[in-house]
Amino acid sequence: MKFRLNKQAFSRDGYCVVKNLLNENEVAYYDNKIKKLANGEQFNLGGIYNAKEISDIVANKKLLTVLKELLGPEIFFLHDSTIMHKTEPKNIENWHRDNPCRRFGIGPDWDKNLPYDVLRVGIYLQPYDEAKSCINVIPGSHKKRYTFREILRFFHKKCFSKFNEKSKLGFLKRFFTSLIGKNIVTDRGDCVIFNANLWHTPTETSGWKRAIHFSYGRNNKHSKHFVNYYLKHRTDITKDGHIIDDDFIKLLQKEKIYYPLPKEKIEIPGVNREPPKNYIN
């Protein structure tokens, strides 16, 4: 199946939407497996290798074809992944980036000689009418610094992030979210692909949201830092890479998308602090 991609728009905006990446049978299969794993409870599992019944989705042929069109013929699965069956509260809006160096211009993620190319993938398994949830992004925020939207984003975070769901000012949060960002509405089987350094946020839900998120990149320093960050710095999100089972690794190797697991934690300038004074980006 051939999907139409606007690579120029993707480069400019930092995201694209692939409609109906999964067919109805595939959606039903993964949807039912996640419901079973969740057992009716809030469920947010880091590490898709912990759910063998659905871990093969990272090697989906259609998805890999799309990613290779965006990144080139050689791509790698970067070991950060989340399976969710959850609701989002009404005060959820808080834009963030997923790359290790999240402050614009600080750290190796912002190397002008090597544009950032780690991609996040979100696959959604329920119709929009069921959950009323979407992802909100700030187009172009992976490339622009101190724009009007960035200032508004800062204002939005500081002033509205603490509003609880009963706040009479909650409508202001929704107004600013729609003003600053763009809501991407998805249905069953749709896929959103975006740069990991693009500002984004989930929106509130009115029902259960079921989705799978994971990441891919090229064989370069951005992928190296991303994998090390999520497996060695952020073990609260993804369990240590050494517990990834052999069957999952063999799947990645078979599809030639296996990225080596880091043995040690490395220091990444710009992660949660200012880089050393002698650091040159």
Secondary structure as a PSIPRED ss2 file (coil, helix, strand):
# PSIPRED VFORMAT (PSIPRED V4.0)

   1 M C   1.000  0.000  0.000
   2 K C   1.000  0.000  0.000
   3 F C   1.000  0.000  0.000
   4 R C   1.000  0.000  0.000
   5 L C   1.000  0.000  0.000
   6 N C   1.000  0.000  0.000
   7 K H   0.000  1.000  0.000
   8 Q H   0.000  1.000  0.000
   9 A H   0.000  1.000  0.000
  10 F H   0.000  1.000  0.000
  11 S H   0.000  1.000  0.000
  12 R H   0.000  1.000  0.000
  13 D H   0.000  1.000  0.000
  14 G C   1.000  0.000  0.000
  15 Y E   0.000  0.000  1.000
  16 C E   0.000  0.000  1.000
  17 V E   0.000  0.000  1.000
  18 V E   0.000  0.000  1.000
  19 K C   1.000  0.000  0.000
  20 N C   1.000  0.000  0.000
  21 L C   1.000  0.000  0.000
  22 L C   1.000  0.000  0.000
  23 N C   1.000  0.000  0.000
  24 E H   0.000  1.000  0.000
  25 N H   0.000  1.000  0.000
  26 E H   0.000  1.000  0.000
  27 V H   0.000  1.000  0.000
  28 A H   0.000  1.000  0.000
  29 Y H   0.000  1.000  0.000
  30 Y H   0.000  1.000  0.000
  31 D H   0.000  1.000  0.000
  32 N H   0.000  1.000  0.000
  33 K H   0.000  1.000  0.000
  34 I H   0.000  1.000  0.000
  35 K H   0.000  1.000  0.000
  36 K H   0.000  1.000  0.000
  37 L H   0.000  1.000  0.000
  38 A H   0.000  1.000  0.000
  39 N C   1.000  0.000  0.000
  40 G C   1.000  0.000  0.000
  41 E C   1.000  0.000  0.000
  42 Q C   1.000  0.000  0.000
  43 F E   0.000  0.000  1.000
  44 N E   0.000  0.000  1.000
  45 L E   0.000  0.000  1.000
  46 G E   0.000  0.000  1.000
  47 G C   1.000  0.000  0.000
  48 I H   0.000  1.000  0.000
  49 Y H   0.000  1.000  0.000
  50 N H   0.000  1.000  0.000
  51 A C   1.000  0.000  0.000
  52 K C   1.000  0.000  0.000
  53 E C   1.000  0.000  0.000
  54 I C   1.000  0.000  0.000
  55 S H   0.000  1.000  0.000
  56 D H   0.000  1.000  0.000
  57 I H   0.000  1.000  0.000
  58 V H   0.000  1.000  0.000
  59 A H   0.000  1.000  0.000
  60 N C   1.000  0.000  0.000
  61 K H   0.000  1.000  0.000
  62 K H   0.000  1.000  0.000
  63 L H   0.000  1.000  0.000
  64 L H   0.000  1.000  0.000
  65 T H   0.000  1.000  0.000
  66 V H   0.000  1.000  0.000
  67 L H   0.000  1.000  0.000
  68 K H   0.000  1.000  0.000
  69 E H   0.000  1.000  0.000
  70 L H   0.000  1.000  0.000
  71 L H   0.000  1.000  0.000
  72 G C   1.000  0.000  0.000
  73 P C   1.000  0.000  0.000
  74 E C   1.000  0.000  0.000
  75 I C   1.000  0.000  0.000
  76 F E   0.000  0.000  1.000
  77 F E   0.000  0.000  1.000
  78 L E   0.000  0.000  1.000
  79 H E   0.000  0.000  1.000
  80 D E   0.000  0.000  1.000
  81 S E   0.000  0.000  1.000
  82 T E   0.000  0.000  1.000
  83 I E   0.000  0.000  1.000
  84 M E   0.000  0.000  1.000
  85 H E   0.000  0.000  1.000
  86 K E   0.000  0.000  1.000
  87 T C   1.000  0.000  0.000
  88 E C   1.000  0.000  0.000
  89 P C   1.000  0.000  0.000
  90 K C   1.000  0.000  0.000
  91 N C   1.000  0.000  0.000
  92 I C   1.000  0.000  0.000
  93 E C   1.000  0.000  0.000
  94 N C   1.000  0.000  0.000
  95 W C   1.000  0.000  0.000
  96 H E   0.000  0.000  1.000
  97 R C   1.000  0.000  0.000
  98 D C   1.000  0.000  0.000
  99 N C   1.000  0.000  0.000
 100 P C   1.000  0.000  0.000
 101 C C   1.000  0.000  0.000
 102 R C   1.000  0.000  0.000
 103 R C   1.000  0.000  0.000
 104 F C   1.000  0.000  0.000
 105 G C   1.000  0.000  0.000
 106 I C   1.000  0.000  0.000
 107 G C   1.000  0.000  0.000
 108 P H   0.000  1.000  0.000
 109 D H   0.000  1.000  0.000
 110 W H   0.000  1.000  0.000
 111 D C   1.000  0.000  0.000
 112 K C   1.000  0.000  0.000
 113 N C   1.000  0.000  0.000
 114 L C   1.000  0.000  0.000
 115 P C   1.000  0.000  0.000
 116 Y C   1.000  0.000  0.000
 117 D C   1.000  0.000  0.000
 118 V C   1.000  0.000  0.000
 119 L E   0.000  0.000  1.000
 120 R E   0.000  0.000  1.000
 121 V E   0.000  0.000  1.000
 122 G E   0.000  0.000  1.000
 123 I E   0.000  0.000  1.000
 124 Y E   0.000  0.000  1.000
 125 L C   1.000  0.000  0.000
 126 Q C   1.000  0.000  0.000
 127 P C   1.000  0.000  0.000
 128 Y H   0.000  1.000  0.000
 129 D H   0.000  1.000  0.000
 130 E H   0.000  1.000  0.000
 131 A H   0.000  1.000  0.000
 132 K C   1.000  0.000  0.000
 133 S C   1.000  0.000  0.000
 134 C C   1.000  0.000  0.000
 135 I E   0.000  0.000  1.000
 136 N E   0.000  0.000  1.000
 137 V E   0.000  0.000  1.000
 138 I C   1.000  0.000  0.000
 139 P C   1.000  0.000  0.000
 140 G C   1.000  0.000  0.000
 141 S C   1.000  0.000  0.000
 142 H C   1.000  0.000  0.000
 143 K C   1.000  0.000  0.000
 144 K C   1.000  0.000  0.000
 145 R C   1.000  0.000  0.000
 146 Y C   1.000  0.000  0.000
 147 T C   1.000  0.000  0.000
 148 F H   0.000  1.000  0.000
 149 R H   0.000  1.000  0.000
 150 E H   0.000  1.000  0.000
 151 I H   0.000  1.000  0.000
 152 L H   0.000  1.000  0.000
 153 R H   0.000  1.000  0.000
 154 F H   0.000  1.000  0.000
 155 F H   0.000  1.000  0.000
 156 H H   0.000  1.000  0.000
 157 K H   0.000  1.000  0.000
 158 K H   0.000  1.000  0.000
 159 C H   0.000  1.000  0.000
 160 F H   0.000  1.000  0.000
 161 S C   1.000  0.000  0.000
 162 K C   1.000  0.000  0.000
 163 F C   1.000  0.000  0.000
 164 N C   1.000  0.000  0.000
 165 E C   1.000  0.000  0.000
 166 K C   1.000  0.000  0.000
 167 S C   1.000  0.000  0.000
 168 K C   1.000  0.000  0.000
 169 L C   1.000  0.000  0.000
 170 G H   0.000  1.000  0.000
 171 F H   0.000  1.000  0.000
 172 L H   0.000  1.000  0.000
 173 K H   0.000  1.000  0.000
 174 R H   0.000  1.000  0.000
 175 F H   0.000  1.000  0.000
 176 F H   0.000  1.000  0.000
 177 T H   0.000  1.000  0.000
 178 S H   0.000  1.000  0.000
 179 L H   0.000  1.000  0.000
 180 I H   0.000  1.000  0.000
 181 G C   1.000  0.000  0.000
 182 K E   0.000  0.000  1.000
 183 N E   0.000  0.000  1.000
 184 I E   0.000  0.000  1.000
 185 V C   1.000  0.000  0.000
 186 T C   1.000  0.000  0.000
 187 D C   1.000  0.000  0.000
 188 R C   1.000  0.000  0.000
 189 G C   1.000  0.000  0.000
 190 D C   1.000  0.000  0.000
 191 C E   0.000  0.000  1.000
 192 V E   0.000  0.000  1.000
 193 I E   0.000  0.000  1.000
 194 F E   0.000  0.000  1.000
 195 N E   0.000  0.000  1.000
 196 A C   1.000  0.000  0.000
 197 N C   1.000  0.000  0.000
 198 L C   1.000  0.000  0.000
 199 W C   1.000  0.000  0.000
 200 H E   0.000  0.000  1.000
 201 T E   0.000  0.000  1.000
 202 P E   0.000  0.000  1.000
 203 T C   1.000  0.000  0.000
 204 E C   1.000  0.000  0.000
 205 T C   1.000  0.000  0.000
 206 S C   1.000  0.000  0.000
 207 G C   1.000  0.000  0.000
 208 W C   1.000  0.000  0.000
 209 K E   0.000  0.000  1.000
 210 R E   0.000  0.000  1.000
 211 A E   0.000  0.000  1.000
 212 I E   0.000  0.000  1.000
 213 H E   0.000  0.000  1.000
 214 F E   0.000  0.000  1.000
 215 S E   0.000  0.000  1.000
 216 Y E   0.000  0.000  1.000
 217 G E   0.000  0.000  1.000
 218 R C   1.000  0.000  0.000
 219 N C   1.000  0.000  0.000
 220 N C   1.000  0.000  0.000
 221 K H   0.000  1.000  0.000
 222 H H   0.000  1.000  0.000
 223 S H   0.000  1.000  0.000
 224 K H   0.000  1.000  0.000
 225 H H   0.000  1.000  0.000
 226 F H   0.000  1.000  0.000
 227 V H   0.000  1.000  0.000
 228 N H   0.000  1.000  0.000
 229 Y H   0.000  1.000  0.000
 230 Y H   0.000  1.000  0.000
 231 L H   0.000  1.000  0.000
 232 K H   0.000  1.000  0.000
 233 H H   0.000  1.000  0.000
 234 R C   1.000  0.000  0.000
 235 T C   1.000  0.000  0.000
 236 D C   1.000  0.000  0.000
 237 I C   1.000  0.000  0.000
 238 T C   1.000  0.000  0.000
 239 K C   1.000  0.000  0.000
 240 D C   1.000  0.000  0.000
 241 G H   0.000  1.000  0.000
 242 H H   0.000  1.000  0.000
 243 I H   0.000  1.000  0.000
 244 I C   1.000  0.000  0.000
 245 D C   1.000  0.000  0.000
 246 D H   0.000  1.000  0.000
 247 D H   0.000  1.000  0.000
 248 F H   0.000  1.000  0.000
 249 I H   0.000  1.000  0.000
 250 K H   0.000  1.000  0.000
 251 L H   0.000  1.000  0.000
 252 L H   0.000  1.000  0.000
 253 Q H   0.000  1.000  0.000
 254 K H   0.000  1.000  0.000
 255 E C   1.000  0.000  0.000
 256 K C   1.000  0.000  0.000
 257 I C   1.000  0.000  0.000
 258 Y E   0.000  0.000  1.000
 259 Y C   1.000  0.000  0.000
 260 P C   1.000  0.000  0.000
 261 L C   1.000  0.000  0.000
 262 P C   1.000  0.000  0.000
 263 K C   1.000  0.000  0.000
 264 E C   1.000  0.000  0.000
 265 K C   1.000  0.000  0.000
 266 I C   1.000  0.000  0.000
 267 E C   1.000  0.000  0.000
 268 I C   1.000  0.000  0.000
 269 P C   1.000  0.000  0.000
 270 G C   1.000  0.000  0.000
 271 V C   1.000  0.000  0.000
 272 N C   1.000  0.000  0.000
 273 R C   1.000  0.000  0.000
 274 E C   1.000  0.000  0.000
 275 P C   1.000  0.000  0.000
 276 P C   1.000  0.000  0.000
 277 K C   1.000  0.000  0.000
 278 N C   1.000  0.000  0.000
 279 Y C   1.000  0.000  0.000
 280 I C   1.000  0.000  0.000
 281 N C   1.000  0.000  0.000
